[in-house]
Amino acid sequence: MRMHQGILVACLATTAIGAASDADAQVEREADNASTSSTPSTRSSSQGVFRDRDDGRFDMSAWLLEHHGFLPVPIIVTDPALGYGGGVALTFFHRPQGAPATRTGADGKPRMIVPNIMGVMAMKTENGSHAYGAGASLHFREDAWRYKGGLGKSDFNIDFYTSGRLLPEQQVGVNLQGLLSFQQVSRRIGDGDMFLSAQWIYMDMDPRLENAGDRPLFTDLDFEQVSSGVGLTFEYDSRDNPFTSSRGYLFQAQGNAYLPGIGSDVEFQSYRVHGYGFWPLGERLVLGGRADVRHVEGDVPFYRLPYIDLRGVPSARYQDDTTGVLEAELRWNLSARWAGVGFLGAGRAWGERAGFDDAPTVVTRGLGVRYLIARQLGMYVGADYAWGPEDQAFIIQMGSAWR
């Protein structure tokens, strides 16, 4: 009997950031600030590099954009699948000398050009799992071209679950050591908010069972190590800010083919369609909505199947050939710097393991807090506490919780 589970396969150093559009007054202030970034104001110097030149509050905009600084992001792991642990990600922001801070859109309005972002990370948990990696998000020719990519090395001790169709569901301990590479090049379509991307995803995993007696639960396919796939992505992004949005939409449709001709030991196809929407409700409230559907076809190893991706749900717990997720988040801007969030999500996994009508619905909920740490970028940081059907999780967030 095959395992019908997947795994969180990426441990990269940086959050991939899309382009910002539909600029508002905050973006216009960013353009004004960028024009003087090479000669910081006397007020900024007197207040210090970590003080905002407008309100005097703690802010990392000048440090990141004018002094080539880094943003340290603590990694706190509370995923029941991996145990408690932690680490750190160091994210560097850089805008090349002379590069514009904004571009003019087709409607004549300014659009923020996100600075180049590079990062490294490392983490370890109490059950011996560890990972490290590096990544970058770069922009060229006034954001007409983009590059996004990273390389990660992981060693995970994680539990998977049998399908439970012919025999009772069984928990199986697996060690996954591997290398992951993700490379993507994007081209803007005209002067609008659409991009077409080509990507290559390479993954070399070495699955090892904690108990050799569990080997009959798997097939030979499940121990194939290399998956190499190429694909295309269409993206539409009208969000007002790529880090923490208050209005606009993001839509992506992606398809990848894993083929022996490009070095893959297995042959399958993966698809993903997902989107976010943000609607301001008055002056202080912002409602966000998310939908995400993932599907695979072909000879897929157990660790490459889709999983329900929700805050509060353990990795590799609810998997099948197809997963669907709906999530809503309400942000309350308590002040110019502080905000609180509440979120509610539901997901379902179906396909070979269970039909859609028979698959259980997994529901999570939680609360969080945010602080505007880089006003010129519109970037919030904070933490979420999520309740899932089996356990709880504490998550550090940089920018949006949705990827």
C-alpha positions as a Markdown table, in Angstrom:
| # | Residue | x | y | z |
|---|---|---|---|---|
| 1 | Met | 0.0 | 0.0 | 0.0 |
| 2 | Arg | 1.3 | 3.4 | -0.9 |
| 3 | Met | 1.8 | 6.3 | 1.5 |
| 4 | His | -0.6 | 9.1 | 0.6 |
| 5 | Gln | 1.3 | 12.0 | 2.3 |
| 6 | Gly | 3.5 | 15.0 | 1.3 |
| 7 | Ile | 5.9 | 17.2 | 3.0 |
| 8 | Leu | 7.0 | 20.8 | 3.3 |
| 9 | Val | 9.9 | 20.6 | 0.9 |
| 10 | Ala | 11.3 | 24.1 | 0.9 |
| 11 | Cys | 13.6 | 25.6 | 3.5 |
| 12 | Leu | 14.9 | 28.7 | 1.7 |
| 13 | Ala | 16.3 | 31.9 | 3.2 |
| 14 | Thr | 14.1 | 34.6 | 1.9 |
| 15 | Thr | 10.4 | 35.3 | 1.3 |
| 16 | Ala | 9.7 | 35.7 | -2.4 |
| 17 | Ile | 8.2 | 39.1 | -3.0 |
| 18 | Gly | 6.0 | 40.2 | -5.9 |
| 19 | Ala | 5.8 | 43.6 | -7.4 |
| 20 | Ala | 3.7 | 46.4 | -5.7 |
| 21 | Ser | 1.1 | 48.2 | -7.7 |
| 22 | Asp | -1.9 | 50.5 | -7.4 |
| 23 | Ala | 0.3 | 52.9 | -5.4 |
| 24 | Asp | -1.2 | 55.2 | -2.8 |
| 25 | Ala | 0.2 | 58.1 | -0.8 |
| 26 | Gln | 2.6 | 55.9 | 1.1 |
| 27 | Val | 4.2 | 54.8 | -2.2 |
| 28 | Glu | 4.6 | 58.5 | -3.1 |
| 29 | Arg | 6.4 | 59.2 | 0.2 |
| 30 | Glu | 8.7 | 56.2 | -0.7 |
| 31 | Ala | 9.6 | 58.0 | -3.9 |
| 32 | Asp | 10.3 | 61.2 | -2.1 |
| 33 | Asn | 12.4 | 59.4 | 0.5 |
| 34 | Ala | 14.3 | 57.5 | -2.1 |
| 35 | Ser | 15.3 | 60.7 | -4.0 |
| 36 | Thr | 17.2 | 61.8 | -0.8 |
| 37 | Ser | 18.4 | 58.4 | 0.3 |
| 38 | Ser | 22.0 | 59.1 | -0.9 |
| 39 | Thr | 22.1 | 62.2 | 1.4 |
| 40 | Pro | 20.1 | 61.4 | 4.5 |
| 41 | Ser | 18.4 | 64.4 | 6.2 |
| 42 | Thr | 19.8 | 66.2 | 9.2 |
| 43 | Arg | 16.7 | 65.2 | 11.1 |
| 44 | Ser | 17.3 | 61.5 | 10.3 |
| 45 | Ser | 20.9 | 61.7 | 11.4 |
| 46 | Ser | 19.9 | 63.4 | 14.7 |
| 47 | Gln | 17.3 | 60.8 | 15.4 |
| 48 | Gly | 19.4 | 57.8 | 14.6 |
| 49 | Val | 19.3 | 55.2 | 11.9 |
| 50 | Phe | 16.6 | 53.1 | 13.7 |
| 51 | Arg | 14.2 | 56.0 | 14.1 |
| 52 | Asp | 11.6 | 57.1 | 11.6 |
| 53 | Arg | 12.2 | 60.6 | 10.3 |
| 54 | Asp | 8.4 | 61.3 | 10.3 |
| 55 | Asp | 7.1 | 60.0 | 13.7 |
| 56 | Gly | 10.3 | 59.2 | 15.6 |
| 57 | Arg | 9.2 | 55.6 | 16.3 |
| 58 | Phe | 11.5 | 52.5 | 16.0 |
| 59 | Asp | 11.8 | 51.8 | 12.2 |
| 60 | Met | 14.3 | 50.0 | 10.1 |
| 61 | Ser | 13.6 | 51.7 | 6.7 |
| 62 | Ala | 16.8 | 53.8 | 6.8 |
| 63 | Trp | 18.9 | 50.9 | 8.0 |
| 64 | Leu | 17.6 | 48.6 | 5.2 |
| 65 | Leu | 17.5 | 51.1 | 2.3 |
| 66 | Glu | 20.2 | 53.6 | 3.1 |
| 67 | His | 22.8 | 51.7 | 5.1 |
| 68 | His | 22.6 | 48.3 | 3.3 |
| 69 | Gly | 21.6 | 46.7 | 6.6 |
| 70 | Phe | 19.9 | 43.4 | 7.3 |
| 71 | Leu | 16.7 | 42.4 | 9.0 |
| 72 | Pro | 17.1 | 39.5 | 11.4 |
| 73 | Val | 14.0 | 37.3 | 11.5 |
| 74 | Pro | 13.8 | 34.7 | 14.3 |
| 75 | Ile | 12.5 | 31.3 | 13.4 |
| 76 | Ile | 10.4 | 29.7 | 16.1 |
| 77 | Val | 9.3 | 26.1 | 15.2 |
| 78 | Thr | 6.3 | 24.7 | 17.0 |
| 79 | Asp | 5.2 | 22.3 | 14.3 |
| 80 | Pro | 4.2 | 19.1 | 16.0 |
| 81 | Ala | 5.6 | 17.2 | 13.0 |
| 82 | Leu | 9.1 | 18.5 | 13.7 |
| 83 | Gly | 9.1 | 19.3 | 17.4 |
| 84 | Tyr | 10.1 | 22.6 | 19.1 |
| 85 | Gly | 13.1 | 24.5 | 17.8 |
| 86 | Gly | 14.3 | 27.6 | 16.2 |
| 87 | Gly | 16.8 | 29.5 | 14.1 |
| 88 | Val | 17.3 | 32.8 | 12.3 |
| 89 | Ala | 17.0 | 34.3 | 8.9 |
| 90 | Leu | 19.1 | 37.3 | 7.9 |
| 91 | Thr | 17.4 | 39.2 | 5.1 |
| 92 | Phe | 19.3 | 41.9 | 3.2 |
| 93 | Phe | 17.7 | 44.8 | 1.2 |
| 94 | His | 19.6 | 46.6 | -1.5 |
| 95 | Arg | 18.7 | 49.2 | -4.1 |
| 96 | Pro | 21.5 | 49.7 | -6.7 |
| 97 | Gln | 22.9 | 53.2 | -6.9 |
| 98 | Gly | 20.9 | 55.2 | -9.4 |
| 99 | Ala | 18.1 | 52.6 | -9.6 |
| 100 | Pro | 14.6 | 54.1 | -9.5 |
| 101 | Ala | 12.4 | 53.5 | -6.4 |
| 102 | Thr | 9.2 | 53.7 | -8.6 |
| 103 | Arg | 8.1 | 53.1 | -12.1 |
| 104 | Thr | 5.2 | 54.6 | -14.0 |
| 105 | Gly | 2.4 | 52.2 | -14.7 |
| 106 | Ala | 0.1 | 52.1 | -17.8 |
| 107 | Asp | -2.4 | 54.3 | -15.9 |
| 108 | Gly | 0.3 | 57.0 | -15.3 |
| 109 | Lys | 0.4 | 56.3 | -11.6 |
| 110 | Pro | 3.7 | 55.4 | -9.7 |
| 111 | Arg | 4.4 | 51.8 | -8.8 |
| 112 | Met | 6.9 | 50.9 | -6.1 |
| 113 | Ile | 9.9 | 48.9 | -7.3 |
| 114 | Val | 10.8 | 46.5 | -4.5 |
| 115 | Pro | 14.5 | 46.6 | -3.5 |
| 116 | Asn | 16.6 | 43.5 | -4.3 |
| 117 | Ile | 16.3 | 41.1 | -1.4 |
| 118 | Met | 18.8 | 38.4 | -0.4 |
| 119 | Gly | 18.9 | 36.2 | 2.6 |
| 120 | Val | 20.3 | 33.2 | 4.5 |
| 121 | Met | 18.8 | 31.0 | 7.1 |
| 122 | Ala | 19.5 | 28.2 | 9.5 |
| 123 | Met | 17.2 | 26.2 | 11.9 |
| 124 | Lys | 17.2 | 23.2 | 14.1 |
| 125 | Thr | 14.5 | 21.4 | 16.2 |
| 126 | Glu | 14.5 | 19.1 | 19.3 |
| 127 | Asn | 13.9 | 15.9 | 17.2 |
| 128 | Gly | 17.2 | 16.5 | 15.3 |
| 129 | Ser | 15.7 | 18.1 | 12.2 |
| 130 | His | 17.8 | 20.9 | 10.7 |
| 131 | Ala | 18.0 | 23.0 | 7.5 |
| 132 | Tyr | 19.9 | 25.9 | 6.0 |
| 133 | Gly | 19.7 | 27.8 | 2.8 |
| 134 | Ala | 20.0 | 31.0 | 0.8 |
| 135 | Gly | 17.8 | 32.8 | -1.7 |
| 136 | Ala | 17.3 | 36.1 | -3.5 |
| 137 | Ser | 14.6 | 38.2 | -5.2 |
| 138 | Leu | 16.0 | 40.6 | -7.8 |
| 139 | His | 14.5 | 43.2 | -10.2 |
| 140 | Phe | 16.0 | 44.5 | -13.5 |
| 141 | Arg | 15.2 | 47.2 | -16.0 |
| 142 | Glu | 12.7 | 49.1 | -13.8 |
| 143 | Asp | 11.0 | 45.9 | -12.8 |
| 144 | Ala | 10.4 | 44.6 | -16.3 |
| 145 | Trp | 12.4 | 41.5 | -15.5 |
| 146 | Arg | 12.6 | 39.6 | -12.2 |
| 147 | Tyr | 14.6 | 36.7 | -10.8 |
| 148 | Lys | 13.6 | 34.6 | -7.8 |
| 149 | Gly | 15.5 | 31.6 | -6.6 |
| 150 | Gly | 17.2 | 29.7 | -3.8 |
| 151 | Leu | 19.1 | 26.7 | -2.6 |
| 152 | Gly | 18.3 | 24.7 | 0.5 |
| 153 | Lys | 19.7 | 21.7 | 2.3 |
| 154 | Ser | 17.5 | 19.8 | 4.8 |
| 155 | Asp | 17.5 | 16.9 | 7.2 |
| 156 | Phe | 14.0 | 16.3 | 8.5 |
| 157 | Asn | 12.8 | 13.7 | 11.0 |
| 158 | Ile | 9.0 | 13.7 | 10.4 |
| 159 | Asp | 6.0 | 11.4 | 10.7 |
| 160 | Phe | 3.8 | 10.4 | 7.7 |
| 161 | Tyr | 0.5 | 8.6 | 7.8 |
| 162 | Thr | -0.8 | 5.7 | 5.7 |
| 163 | Ser | -4.0 | 6.2 | 3.8 |
| 164 | Gly | -6.3 | 4.2 | 6.1 |
| 165 | Arg | -8.3 | 2.9 | 3.2 |
| 166 | Leu | -7.5 | -0.9 | 3.4 |
| 167 | Leu | -5.9 | -0.9 | 6.9 |
| 168 | Pro | -6.2 | 1.4 | 9.9 |
| 169 | Glu | -4.2 | 4.6 | 9.5 |
| 170 | Gln | -0.6 | 4.2 | 10.7 |
| 171 | Gln | 2.0 | 6.7 | 11.7 |
| 172 | Val | 5.4 | 6.1 | 10.2 |
| 173 | Gly | 8.6 | 7.9 | 11.1 |
| 174 | Val | 10.8 | 8.9 | 8.2 |
| 175 | Asn | 14.1 | 10.7 | 7.8 |
| 176 | Leu | 14.3 | 12.9 | 4.7 |
| 177 | Gln | 17.7 | 14.3 | 3.8 |
| 178 | Gly | 17.9 | 16.3 | 0.6 |
| 179 | Leu | 18.8 | 19.3 | -1.6 |
| 180 | Leu | 16.3 | 21.7 | -3.1 |
| 181 | Ser | 16.8 | 24.2 | -5.8 |
| 182 | Phe | 14.2 | 26.7 | -7.1 |
| 183 | Gln | 15.0 | 29.0 | -10.0 |
| 184 | Gln | 12.5 | 31.4 | -11.7 |
| 185 | Val | 12.7 | 34.2 | -14.3 |
| 186 | Ser | 9.7 | 36.5 | -14.9 |
| 187 | Arg | 8.9 | 39.0 | -17.6 |
| 188 | Arg | 6.3 | 41.8 | -17.2 |
| 189 | Ile | 3.6 | 41.8 | -19.9 |
| 190 | Gly | 3.5 | 45.4 | -21.3 |
| 191 | Asp | 3.3 | 48.1 | -18.6 |
| 192 | Gly | 0.5 | 46.3 | -16.7 |
| 193 | Asp | 0.3 | 44.1 | -13.6 |
| 194 | Met | 0.8 | 40.7 | -15.3 |
| 195 | Phe | 3.8 | 38.5 | -15.4 |
| 196 | Leu | 4.8 | 35.4 | -17.3 |
| 197 | Ser | 7.4 | 33.2 | -15.6 |
| 198 | Ala | 9.5 | 30.1 | -16.4 |
| 199 | Gln | 10.8 | 28.0 | -13.5 |
| 200 | Trp | 12.9 | 25.0 | -12.8 |
| 201 | Ile | 12.5 | 23.0 | -9.6 |
| 202 | Tyr | 15.0 | 20.4 | -8.6 |
| 203 | Met | 14.8 | 18.1 | -5.5 |
| 204 | Asp | 17.1 | 15.3 | -4.5 |
| 205 | Met | 15.7 | 13.5 | -1.4 |
| 206 | Asp | 16.9 | 10.4 | 0.4 |
| 207 | Pro | 14.0 | 8.9 | 2.4 |
| 208 | Arg | 15.0 | 6.6 | 5.2 |
| 209 | Leu | 12.5 | 4.7 | 7.5 |
| 210 | Glu | 12.9 | 5.0 | 11.2 |
| 211 | Asn | 11.7 | 1.4 | 11.5 |
| 212 | Ala | 12.7 | -1.0 | 8.7 |
| 213 | Gly | 9.6 | -3.1 | 9.4 |
| 214 | Asp | 7.5 | -0.3 | 7.8 |
| 215 | Arg | 9.0 | -1.0 | 4.4 |
| 216 | Pro | 5.9 | -3.1 | 3.2 |
| 217 | Leu | 3.8 | 0.1 | 3.5 |
| 218 | Phe | 5.7 | 1.7 | 0.6 |
| 219 | Thr | 6.4 | 0.9 | -3.0 |
| 220 | Asp | 9.7 | 1.3 | -4.8 |
| 221 | Leu | 8.4 | 4.5 | -6.3 |
| 222 | Asp | 8.3 | 6.2 | -2.9 |
| 223 | Phe | 12.1 | 5.8 | -2.6 |
| 224 | Glu | 13.0 | 7.4 | -5.9 |
| 225 | Gln | 15.2 | 10.4 | -5.0 |
| 226 | Val | 15.5 | 12.9 | -7.8 |
| 227 | Ser | 12.5 | 15.0 | -9.1 |
| 228 | Ser | 13.4 | 17.7 | -11.7 |
| 229 | Gly | 10.6 | 19.7 | -13.3 |
| 230 | Val | 10.1 | 22.8 | -15.5 |
| 231 | Gly | 7.0 | 24.9 | -15.9 |
| 232 | Leu | 5.3 | 28.2 | -16.5 |
| 233 | Thr | 3.4 | 30.6 | -14.2 |
| 234 | Phe | 1.0 | 33.4 | -15.0 |
| 235 | Glu | 0.6 | 36.1 | -12.4 |
| 236 | Tyr | -1.6 | 39.1 | -12.0 |
| 237 | Asp | -0.8 | 41.4 | -9.0 |
| 238 | Ser | -2.6 | 44.6 | -8.3 |
| 239 | Arg | -1.9 | 44.8 | -4.5 |
| 240 | Asp | -1.0 | 48.2 | -3.1 |
| 241 | Asn | 1.9 | 46.7 | -1.2 |
| 242 | Pro | 3.8 | 43.4 | -1.7 |
| 243 | Phe | 4.7 | 43.0 | 1.9 |
| 244 | Thr | 1.5 | 43.7 | 3.9 |
| 245 | Ser | -1.4 | 44.6 | 1.6 |
| 246 | Ser | -4.5 | 46.7 | 2.3 |
| 247 | Arg | -6.2 | 46.5 | -1.1 |
| 248 | Gly | -5.9 | 44.7 | -4.4 |
| 249 | Tyr | -5.5 | 41.2 | -5.7 |
| 250 | Leu | -2.9 | 38.5 | -6.5 |
| 251 | Phe | -3.7 | 35.6 | -8.8 |
| 252 | Gln | -1.3 | 32.9 | -9.9 |
| 253 | Ala | -1.7 | 29.8 | -12.1 |
| 254 | Gln | 1.2 | 27.4 | -12.2 |
| 255 | Gly | 2.0 | 24.1 | -14.0 |
| 256 | Asn | 5.2 | 22.0 | -13.8 |
| 257 | Ala | 6.2 | 18.8 | -15.6 |
| 258 | Tyr | 8.8 | 16.4 | -14.0 |
| 259 | Leu | 10.5 | 14.4 | -16.8 |
| 260 | Pro | 13.3 | 11.9 | -17.1 |
| 261 | Gly | 14.7 | 13.9 | -20.0 |
| 262 | Ile | 15.7 | 16.7 | -17.5 |
| 263 | Gly | 17.1 | 14.5 | -14.9 |
| 264 | Ser | 14.0 | 13.3 | -13.0 |
| 265 | Asp | 13.7 | 9.7 | -11.6 |
| 266 | Val | 9.9 | 10.1 | -11.6 |
| 267 | Glu | 7.5 | 11.4 | -14.2 |
| 268 | Phe | 4.5 | 13.5 | -13.0 |
| 269 | Gln | 2.8 | 16.9 | -13.3 |
| 270 | Ser | 1.9 | 19.4 | -10.6 |
| 271 | Tyr | -0.5 | 22.3 | -10.8 |
| 272 | Arg | -1.4 | 25.1 | -8.5 |
| 273 | Val | -4.0 | 27.9 | -8.7 |
| 274 | His | -4.2 | 30.4 | -5.8 |
| 275 | Gly | -5.1 | 33.9 | -5.1 |
| 276 | Tyr | -5.5 | 36.6 | -2.4 |
| 277 | Gly | -7.8 | 39.6 | -2.1 |
| 278 | Phe | -7.7 | 42.6 | 0.2 |
| 279 | Trp | -10.6 | 44.9 | 0.9 |
| 280 | Pro | -10.4 | 48.0 | 3.3 |
| 281 | Leu | -13.5 | 48.2 | 5.6 |
| 282 | Gly | -13.4 | 51.8 | 6.7 |
| 283 | Glu | -10.2 | 53.5 | 8.0 |
| 284 | Arg | -9.0 | 50.8 | 10.4 |
| 285 | Leu | -10.1 | 47.4 | 9.2 |
| 286 | Val | -8.8 | 45.3 | 6.3 |
| 287 | Leu | -10.4 | 42.0 | 5.2 |
| 288 | Gly | -8.2 | 39.5 | 3.4 |
| 289 | Gly | -9.3 | 36.3 | 1.6 |
| 290 | Arg | -7.2 | 33.4 | 0.3 |
| 291 | Ala | -8.0 | 30.4 | -1.9 |
| 292 | Asp | -5.4 | 27.7 | -2.9 |
| 293 | Val | -5.8 | 24.5 | -4.9 |
| 294 | Arg | -2.9 | 22.1 | -5.6 |
| 295 | His | -3.1 | 18.9 | -7.7 |
| 296 | Val | -0.6 | 16.3 | -8.9 |
| 297 | Glu | -0.9 | 13.5 | -11.6 |
| 298 | Gly | 1.4 | 10.6 | -12.4 |
| 299 | Asp | 4.0 | 8.7 | -10.4 |
| 300 | Val | 4.4 | 10.9 | -7.4 |
| 301 | Pro | 6.5 | 9.8 | -4.4 |
| 302 | Phe | 4.8 | 10.2 | -1.0 |
| 303 | Tyr | 6.9 | 13.2 | 0.0 |
| 304 | Arg | 5.9 | 15.2 | -3.1 |
| 305 | Leu | 2.1 | 15.0 | -2.7 |
| 306 | Pro | 0.2 | 18.2 | -1.9 |
| 307 | Tyr | -0.5 | 19.0 | 1.8 |
| 308 | Ile | -3.1 | 21.2 | 3.6 |
| 309 | Asp | -1.2 | 24.4 | 4.1 |
| 310 | Leu | -2.8 | 26.2 | 7.0 |
| 311 | Arg | -1.5 | 27.9 | 10.2 |
| 312 | Gly | -1.9 | 25.3 | 13.0 |
| 313 | Val | -1.9 | 22.2 | 10.8 |
| 314 | Pro | 1.2 | 19.9 | 11.2 |
| 315 | Ser | 3.3 | 19.4 | 8.1 |
| 316 | Ala | 2.7 | 16.0 | 6.3 |
| 317 | Arg | -0.5 | 15.3 | 8.2 |
| 318 | Tyr | -3.4 | 15.8 | 5.6 |
| 319 | Gln | -2.3 | 14.9 | 2.1 |
| 320 | Asp | -3.7 | 13.5 | -1.2 |
| 321 | Asp | -3.6 | 14.0 | -4.9 |
| 322 | Thr | -5.5 | 17.3 | -4.5 |
| 323 | Thr | -5.8 | 19.8 | -1.7 |
| 324 | Gly | -8.0 | 22.9 | -1.4 |
| 325 | Val | -7.8 | 25.7 | 1.2 |
| 326 | Leu | -9.9 | 28.7 | 2.0 |
| 327 | Glu | -8.8 | 31.3 | 4.6 |
| 328 | Ala | -9.9 | 34.7 | 5.8 |
| 329 | Glu | -8.0 | 37.2 | 7.9 |
| 330 | Leu | -9.2 | 40.5 | 9.5 |
| 331 | Arg | -6.6 | 43.1 | 10.4 |
| 332 | Trp | -7.5 | 45.9 | 12.8 |
| 333 | Asn | -5.1 | 48.8 | 12.6 |
| 334 | Leu | -5.0 | 49.9 | 16.3 |
| 335 | Ser | -2.6 | 52.8 | 15.6 |
| 336 | Ala | -0.2 | 54.0 | 12.9 |
| 337 | Arg | 2.3 | 51.3 | 13.9 |
| 338 | Trp | 0.4 | 48.5 | 15.7 |
| 339 | Ala | -2.3 | 46.1 | 14.4 |
| 340 | Gly | -4.1 | 42.9 | 15.5 |
| 341 | Val | -5.2 | 40.1 | 13.3 |
| 342 | Gly | -7.7 | 37.3 | 13.5 |
| 343 | Phe | -7.9 | 34.4 | 11.0 |
| 344 | Leu | -10.0 | 31.4 | 10.2 |
| 345 | Gly | -9.2 | 28.7 | 7.6 |
| 346 | Ala | -10.5 | 25.4 | 6.3 |
| 347 | Gly | -8.9 | 22.8 | 4.1 |
| 348 | Arg | -9.6 | 19.4 | 2.5 |
| 349 | Ala | -7.4 | 16.7 | 0.9 |
| 350 | Trp | -9.0 | 14.3 | -1.6 |
| 351 | Gly | -8.2 | 12.0 | -4.5 |
| 352 | Glu | -6.9 | 8.5 | -4.2 |
| 353 | Arg | -7.1 | 8.4 | -0.4 |
| 354 | Ala | -10.7 | 9.6 | -0.2 |
| 355 | Gly | -13.3 | 11.2 | -2.5 |
| 356 | Phe | -14.1 | 14.9 | -2.0 |
| 357 | Asp | -17.4 | 14.2 | -0.2 |
| 358 | Asp | -15.8 | 11.7 | 2.1 |
| 359 | Ala | -12.6 | 13.7 | 3.0 |
| 360 | Pro | -12.6 | 15.5 | 6.4 |
| 361 | Thr | -12.6 | 19.3 | 6.6 |
| 362 | Val | -9.7 | 20.6 | 8.6 |
| 363 | Val | -10.4 | 23.9 | 10.4 |
| 364 | Thr | -7.9 | 26.2 | 12.0 |
| 365 | Arg | -8.2 | 29.6 | 13.7 |
| 366 | Gly | -5.9 | 32.0 | 15.5 |
| 367 | Leu | -4.9 | 35.5 | 16.6 |
| 368 | Gly | -1.9 | 37.6 | 15.9 |
| 369 | Val | -0.2 | 41.0 | 16.4 |
| 370 | Arg | 1.7 | 43.1 | 13.9 |
| 371 | Tyr | 4.2 | 46.1 | 14.1 |
| 372 | Leu | 5.0 | 48.4 | 11.2 |
| 373 | Ile | 8.8 | 47.9 | 11.2 |
| 374 | Ala | 9.7 | 49.5 | 7.9 |
| 375 | Arg | 7.3 | 52.3 | 7.0 |
| 376 | Gln | 8.9 | 53.2 | 3.6 |
| 377 | Leu | 8.4 | 49.5 | 2.5 |
| 378 | Gly | 5.0 | 49.1 | 4.2 |
| 379 | Met | 6.4 | 46.0 | 6.0 |
| 380 | Tyr | 4.9 | 44.6 | 9.2 |
| 381 | Val | 6.4 | 41.9 | 11.4 |
| 382 | Gly | 4.7 | 40.0 | 14.2 |
| 383 | Ala | 3.6 | 36.7 | 15.5 |
| 384 | Asp | 0.5 | 34.4 | 15.2 |
| 385 | Tyr | -0.9 | 31.8 | 17.6 |
| 386 | Ala | -2.9 | 29.2 | 15.7 |
| 387 | Trp | -5.3 | 26.4 | 16.9 |
| 388 | Gly | -5.5 | 23.4 | 14.7 |
| 389 | Pro | -7.6 | 20.2 | 15.0 |
| 390 | Glu | -4.8 | 18.4 | 16.9 |
| 391 | Asp | -2.4 | 21.0 | 18.3 |
| 392 | Gln | -1.3 | 24.6 | 18.5 |
| 393 | Ala | 1.5 | 26.6 | 16.8 |
| 394 | Phe | 3.3 | 29.9 | 17.4 |
| 395 | Ile | 4.6 | 31.5 | 14.1 |
| 396 | Ile | 6.8 | 34.5 | 13.6 |
| 397 | Gln | 5.6 | 36.5 | 10.5 |
| 398 | Met | 7.5 | 38.9 | 8.3 |
| 399 | Gly | 5.2 | 40.6 | 5.9 |
| 400 | Ser | 2.2 | 38.6 | 4.9 |
| 401 | Ala | 1.5 | 35.1 | 6.4 |
| 402 | Trp | 0.3 | 34.0 | 2.9 |
| 403 | Arg | 3.0 | 32.8 | 0.4 |
